[in-house]
Amino acid sequence: MRKRSPRPQGPPTQKYRVNRQIRIPEVFLIDAEGEQRGVMSTDQARRIAEESGLDLVEVAPNARPPVCRVMDFGKFKYAQKKKQRGQTGKAKAHSTLKELRVRPAIDPHDLEYRLVQGRKFLEEGHKVQVVCIFRGRQRAHPEMGFRVMKTVAETLGDISKIEAHPKMNGPRMTMLLARKS
């Protein structure tokens, strides 16, 4: 018989006890308006929640006595999920590195199109790595690549600063741009 490996655990989810799940005799109550009602029996707190048509939710189970709040639990869960999604989305979007590929003998129209894309990336808050790829005999003329890099830096200079100046690395020349603060 094969042993099963334990399931990978995701991020810990916070479980809230609601209404009849709260079995402790006394709780500290905060009502729907956010006012502190003080320590009272759980039955009395549950009655107050039912009268206002809301739920009694245990928000701080480790406190003595536990803190309970009168609120709409469905709305609360929705707000928590939305808040969590918003945080992860912002964290990802801010730290992205975008790449612009150019060639030493790039057509002016093609370069213009790539500069529009680079400007869009910088405005969104991304860093932009400009990569110039040399092929064959082009490698003997790195000044052509430096010229293209200079054009990119000057055109996007109003919204960006050079974080890493152009340098050759094998058949590639790279430069890093970041948005001005």
Residue frames as qw, qx, qy, qz and C-alpha x, y, z in Angstrom:
[[0.000, 0.886, 0.464, 0.000, 0.00, 0.00, 0.00],
 [0.412, 0.403, -0.020, 0.817, 1.29, 3.44, -0.94],
 [0.240, -0.576, -0.444, 0.643, 1.34, 6.20, 1.61],
 [0.228, 0.841, 0.357, 0.338, -0.40, 9.32, 0.51],
 [0.387, 0.075, -0.190, 0.899, 1.58, 12.49, 0.75],
 [0.011, -0.640, -0.521, 0.564, -0.16, 15.27, 2.65],
 [0.343, 0.793, 0.408, 0.294, -2.02, 17.79, 0.55],
 [0.377, 0.170, -0.092, 0.906, -0.20, 21.05, 0.00],
 [0.141, -0.723, -0.543, 0.403, -1.67, 23.66, 2.27],
 [0.256, 0.694, 0.256, 0.622, -2.65, 26.99, 0.70],
 [0.042, 0.384, -0.311, 0.869, -2.70, 30.28, 2.56],
 [0.099, -0.299, -0.838, 0.445, -4.41, 29.99, 5.93],
 [0.224, -0.528, -0.439, -0.692, -8.04, 31.05, 5.73],
 [0.092, -0.096, 0.578, -0.805, -9.49, 32.79, 8.71],
 [0.328, -0.437, -0.802, -0.243, -12.65, 31.08, 9.91],
 [0.225, -0.253, 0.278, -0.899, -15.17, 33.19, 11.77],
 [0.057, -0.346, -0.914, 0.203, -17.72, 31.70, 14.15],
 [0.252, -0.214, -0.241, -0.912, -21.19, 33.06, 13.49],
 [0.650, -0.331, -0.136, -0.670, -24.42, 33.11, 15.56],
 [0.906, -0.338, 0.050, -0.250, -25.02, 29.62, 17.08],
 [0.820, 0.286, -0.361, 0.341, -21.41, 28.53, 16.45],
 [0.061, 0.554, -0.462, 0.689, -20.34, 30.84, 19.31],
 [0.744, -0.375, -0.547, -0.083, -20.59, 28.63, 22.41],
 [0.380, 0.078, -0.513, 0.766, -18.73, 30.67, 25.02],
 [0.198, -0.664, -0.680, 0.241, -20.90, 32.02, 27.89],
 [0.076, -0.875, -0.157, 0.451, -19.79, 35.70, 27.75],
 [0.595, 0.390, 0.296, 0.637, -18.65, 37.99, 24.92],
 [0.127, -0.516, -0.052, 0.846, -17.62, 41.63, 24.48],
 [0.436, 0.634, 0.623, 0.138, -20.16, 43.13, 22.05],
 [0.059, -0.311, 0.216, 0.924, -19.71, 45.83, 19.42],
 [0.504, 0.557, 0.564, -0.341, -23.05, 46.75, 17.84],
 [0.608, 0.549, 0.466, 0.336, -23.89, 47.49, 14.19],
 [0.127, 0.982, 0.034, 0.137, -23.06, 51.22, 14.58],
 [0.619, 0.432, -0.403, 0.517, -19.58, 50.35, 15.92],
 [0.336, -0.679, 0.307, -0.576, -20.36, 51.32, 19.52],
 [0.336, 0.159, -0.879, 0.297, -18.96, 49.16, 22.33],
 [0.661, -0.482, -0.268, -0.509, -21.76, 47.61, 24.39],
 [0.314, -0.577, 0.642, -0.394, -19.42, 45.87, 26.83],
 [0.098, 0.129, -0.985, 0.054, -19.38, 42.34, 28.29],
 [0.690, -0.008, 0.180, -0.701, -22.69, 40.44, 28.18],
 [0.672, -0.011, 0.737, -0.071, -24.03, 36.92, 27.84],
 [0.123, -0.106, 0.765, 0.624, -23.82, 35.33, 24.40],
 [0.116, 0.551, 0.824, 0.066, -27.60, 34.74, 24.34],
 [0.021, 0.829, 0.278, -0.485, -28.29, 38.43, 24.99],
 [0.094, -0.530, 0.462, 0.705, -25.79, 39.46, 22.25],
 [0.155, 0.147, 0.880, 0.425, -27.40, 36.99, 19.81],
 [0.108, 0.720, 0.662, -0.181, -30.84, 38.47, 20.60],
 [0.011, -0.765, 0.041, 0.642, -29.56, 42.00, 19.85],
 [0.110, -0.278, 0.708, 0.640, -28.18, 40.79, 16.50],
 [0.138, 0.388, 0.888, 0.204, -31.44, 39.03, 15.58],
 [0.079, 0.780, 0.459, -0.418, -33.51, 42.13, 16.46],
 [0.072, 0.725, -0.251, -0.637, -31.46, 44.23, 14.03],
 [0.848, 0.487, 0.108, -0.178, -31.72, 41.50, 11.35],
 [0.348, 0.748, -0.563, 0.046, -27.94, 40.91, 11.29],
 [0.894, -0.014, -0.423, 0.151, -25.44, 38.25, 12.38],
 [0.521, -0.801, 0.296, -0.010, -23.33, 37.95, 15.52],
 [0.810, 0.464, -0.275, 0.229, -19.74, 37.38, 14.32],
 [0.729, -0.602, 0.099, 0.309, -16.75, 36.49, 16.53],
 [0.486, 0.843, -0.152, 0.175, -14.00, 38.84, 15.24],
 [0.133, 0.654, -0.651, 0.363, -11.34, 38.37, 17.95],
 [0.878, -0.257, -0.365, -0.173, -11.59, 34.81, 19.34],
 [0.687, 0.074, -0.494, 0.528, -8.32, 35.00, 21.31],
 [0.106, -0.478, 0.262, -0.832, -9.35, 37.98, 23.44],
 [0.351, -0.337, -0.830, 0.273, -10.76, 37.36, 26.91],
 [0.657, 0.317, 0.660, -0.181, -13.72, 37.59, 26.66],
 [0.433, 0.201, 0.630, 0.612, -13.93, 37.09, 22.86],
 [0.167, 0.412, 0.006, -0.896, -14.97, 40.16, 20.87],
 [0.333, 0.445, 0.806, 0.204, -18.14, 39.77, 18.80],
 [0.080, 0.255, -0.139, -0.954, -19.64, 42.23, 16.35],
 [0.508, 0.553, 0.597, -0.282, -23.14, 42.67, 14.98],
 [0.111, 0.518, -0.460, -0.712, -22.87, 42.82, 11.16],
 [0.857, 0.398, 0.011, -0.329, -24.07, 41.36, 7.87],
 [0.663, -0.389, 0.591, 0.246, -21.71, 38.39, 7.56],
 [0.723, 0.476, 0.434, 0.249, -22.27, 37.93, 3.79],
 [0.256, 0.953, -0.030, 0.159, -21.22, 41.53, 3.07],
 [0.439, -0.783, 0.436, 0.072, -18.24, 41.16, 5.41],
 [0.776, -0.078, 0.562, 0.275, -16.97, 38.01, 3.62],
 [0.590, 0.709, 0.290, 0.256, -17.41, 39.68, 0.22],
 [0.005, 0.979, -0.187, 0.085, -15.44, 42.76, 1.34],
 [0.613, -0.569, 0.522, 0.165, -12.64, 40.55, 2.73],
 [0.776, 0.229, 0.506, 0.300, -12.36, 38.61, -0.57],
 [0.408, 0.871, 0.151, 0.226, -12.37, 41.80, -2.62],
 [0.253, -0.915, 0.314, 0.011, -9.69, 43.35, -0.39],
 [0.718, -0.331, 0.563, 0.240, -7.49, 40.24, -0.68],
 [0.700, 0.488, 0.418, 0.312, -7.83, 40.15, -4.50],
 [0.185, 0.975, 0.004, 0.125, -6.99, 43.85, -4.76],
 [0.439, -0.776, 0.429, 0.142, -3.77, 43.41, -2.79],
 [0.740, -0.084, 0.580, 0.331, -2.45, 40.56, -4.91],
 [0.564, 0.708, 0.346, 0.247, -3.27, 42.31, -8.15],
 [0.021, 0.988, -0.141, 0.051, -1.43, 45.49, -7.21],
 [0.582, -0.601, 0.504, 0.212, 1.62, 43.63, -6.03],
 [0.744, 0.183, 0.542, 0.344, 1.97, 41.78, -9.31],
 [0.442, 0.832, 0.260, 0.214, 1.40, 44.76, -11.58],
 [0.148, -0.970, 0.176, 0.077, 3.95, 46.99, -9.93],
 [0.499, -0.601, 0.574, 0.246, 7.02, 44.76, -10.17],
 [0.842, 0.381, 0.369, 0.098, 6.82, 43.64, -13.81],
 [0.242, -0.536, 0.482, 0.650, 9.72, 44.01, -16.23],
 [0.711, 0.628, 0.269, -0.167, 8.68, 44.58, -19.85],
 [0.555, -0.259, 0.510, 0.604, 10.98, 44.13, -22.84],
 [0.495, 0.799, -0.006, -0.342, 11.32, 46.21, -26.02],
 [0.742, -0.073, 0.497, 0.444, 13.25, 44.46, -28.80],
 [0.354, 0.876, -0.107, -0.311, 14.98, 46.57, -31.43],
 [0.867, 0.183, 0.208, 0.415, 17.62, 45.98, -34.11],
 [0.402, -0.441, 0.152, 0.788, 20.64, 48.14, -35.02],
 [0.019, -0.019, 0.516, 0.856, 19.21, 48.86, -38.49],
 [0.167, 0.529, 0.788, -0.268, 15.56, 49.24, -37.41],
 [0.117, 0.545, 0.488, 0.671, 13.17, 51.11, -39.69],
 [0.028, -0.155, 0.278, -0.948, 12.13, 54.51, -38.22],
 [0.620, -0.270, -0.246, -0.695, 8.43, 53.56, -38.34],
 [0.786, -0.191, -0.585, 0.058, 9.06, 50.28, -36.49],
 [0.389, 0.028, -0.504, 0.771, 11.07, 52.13, -33.86],
 [0.280, -0.248, 0.044, -0.926, 8.28, 54.68, -33.46],
 [0.756, -0.283, -0.426, -0.409, 5.75, 51.87, -32.87],
 [0.716, -0.145, -0.576, 0.366, 7.99, 50.27, -30.22],
 [0.161, 0.152, -0.341, 0.913, 8.46, 53.63, -28.51],
 [0.538, -0.339, -0.159, -0.755, 4.67, 53.99, -28.21],
 [0.834, -0.259, -0.484, -0.055, 4.57, 50.57, -26.51],
 [0.551, 0.030, -0.486, 0.678, 7.48, 51.52, -24.23],
 [0.137, -0.300, 0.144, -0.933, 5.72, 54.75, -23.22],
 [0.722, -0.350, -0.302, -0.516, 2.56, 52.78, -22.38],
 [0.793, -0.159, -0.526, 0.262, 4.54, 50.33, -20.22],
 [0.337, 0.125, -0.389, 0.848, 6.29, 53.16, -18.35],
 [0.357, -0.353, -0.023, -0.865, 3.00, 55.00, -17.74],
 [0.820, -0.330, -0.375, -0.280, 1.58, 51.82, -16.20],
 [0.517, -0.746, 0.372, -0.193, 4.54, 51.80, -13.77],
 [0.978, 0.017, 0.110, 0.176, 6.55, 48.94, -15.31],
 [0.306, -0.665, 0.493, 0.471, 10.29, 48.93, -15.87],
 [0.789, 0.598, 0.014, -0.141, 11.35, 48.57, -19.51],
 [0.584, -0.412, 0.553, 0.428, 14.39, 46.63, -20.67],
 [0.572, 0.736, -0.166, -0.321, 15.43, 47.70, -24.16],
 [0.725, -0.219, 0.594, 0.270, 17.23, 44.87, -26.00],
 [0.473, 0.730, -0.318, -0.377, 19.08, 45.44, -29.27],
 [0.869, -0.073, 0.478, 0.107, 19.96, 42.16, -31.02],
 [0.157, 0.716, -0.530, -0.426, 22.92, 42.03, -33.41],
 [0.918, 0.171, 0.357, -0.009, 23.20, 39.43, -36.19],
 [0.807, 0.411, 0.162, 0.391, 26.15, 38.52, -38.37],
 [0.520, 0.316, -0.026, 0.793, 28.27, 41.49, -39.47],
 [0.257, -0.837, -0.167, -0.454, 26.20, 43.92, -37.41],
 [0.773, -0.567, -0.138, 0.247, 28.27, 42.82, -34.39],
 [0.632, 0.091, 0.041, 0.769, 31.26, 44.65, -35.90],
 [0.045, 0.443, 0.118, 0.888, 29.34, 47.95, -35.61],
 [0.297, -0.500, -0.719, 0.380, 28.11, 48.38, -32.02],
 [0.041, -0.188, -0.081, 0.978, 27.86, 52.16, -32.60],
 [0.335, -0.238, -0.572, -0.710, 24.66, 51.50, -34.62],
 [0.508, -0.476, -0.716, 0.053, 23.10, 49.87, -31.56],
 [0.312, -0.356, -0.377, 0.796, 24.26, 52.71, -29.29],
 [0.098, -0.051, -0.260, -0.959, 22.62, 55.16, -31.71],
 [0.473, -0.397, -0.653, -0.439, 19.28, 53.31, -31.48],
 [0.511, -0.451, -0.618, 0.392, 19.54, 53.12, -27.67],
 [0.184, -0.178, -0.141, 0.956, 20.28, 56.87, -27.49],
 [0.277, -0.223, -0.439, -0.825, 17.20, 57.59, -29.62],
 [0.547, -0.466, -0.687, -0.111, 15.02, 55.44, -27.33],
 [0.451, -0.387, -0.471, 0.652, 16.42, 57.11, -24.18],
 [0.050, -0.064, 0.044, 0.996, 15.92, 60.64, -25.59],
 [0.366, -0.303, -0.547, -0.689, 12.38, 59.98, -26.85],
 [0.634, -0.525, -0.561, -0.083, 11.22, 58.42, -23.59],
 [0.425, 0.118, -0.428, 0.789, 13.36, 60.80, -21.48],
 [0.285, -0.430, 0.005, -0.857, 10.38, 62.95, -20.47],
 [0.793, -0.399, -0.022, -0.460, 8.81, 60.11, -18.42],
 [0.972, -0.141, -0.124, 0.143, 11.77, 57.78, -17.78],
 [0.158, -0.845, 0.510, 0.014, 15.28, 57.67, -16.40],
 [0.725, 0.370, -0.581, 0.025, 18.08, 55.30, -17.35],
 [0.774, -0.565, 0.231, -0.171, 18.60, 52.78, -14.57],
 [0.740, -0.252, 0.501, 0.371, 21.24, 50.71, -16.43],
 [0.225, 0.726, -0.338, -0.555, 23.14, 52.30, -19.31],
 [0.880, 0.412, -0.132, -0.194, 23.52, 50.42, -22.64],
 [0.281, -0.604, 0.738, 0.105, 26.12, 47.66, -22.61],
 [0.670, 0.331, -0.583, -0.318, 27.05, 44.79, -24.90],
 [0.596, -0.294, 0.708, -0.239, 26.64, 41.23, -23.71],
 [0.527, 0.115, 0.800, 0.262, 27.48, 38.83, -26.53],
 [0.162, 0.319, 0.612, 0.705, 25.20, 39.53, -29.50],
 [0.207, -0.795, -0.550, -0.149, 22.83, 41.65, -27.36],
 [0.170, 0.245, -0.250, 0.921, 22.94, 45.19, -26.08],
 [0.345, -0.644, -0.682, -0.007, 20.69, 45.98, -23.12],
 [0.024, 0.276, -0.217, 0.936, 19.49, 49.12, -21.33],
 [0.239, -0.518, -0.798, 0.197, 17.03, 49.42, -18.42],
 [0.100, -0.389, -0.076, -0.912, 14.54, 52.30, -18.12],
 [0.207, -0.469, -0.776, 0.367, 12.37, 53.13, -15.12],
 [0.032, -0.829, -0.414, -0.375, 9.65, 55.72, -14.68],
 [0.187, 0.368, -0.313, 0.856, 10.67, 59.08, -13.20],
 [0.271, -0.491, -0.740, 0.372, 9.28, 59.68, -9.74]]
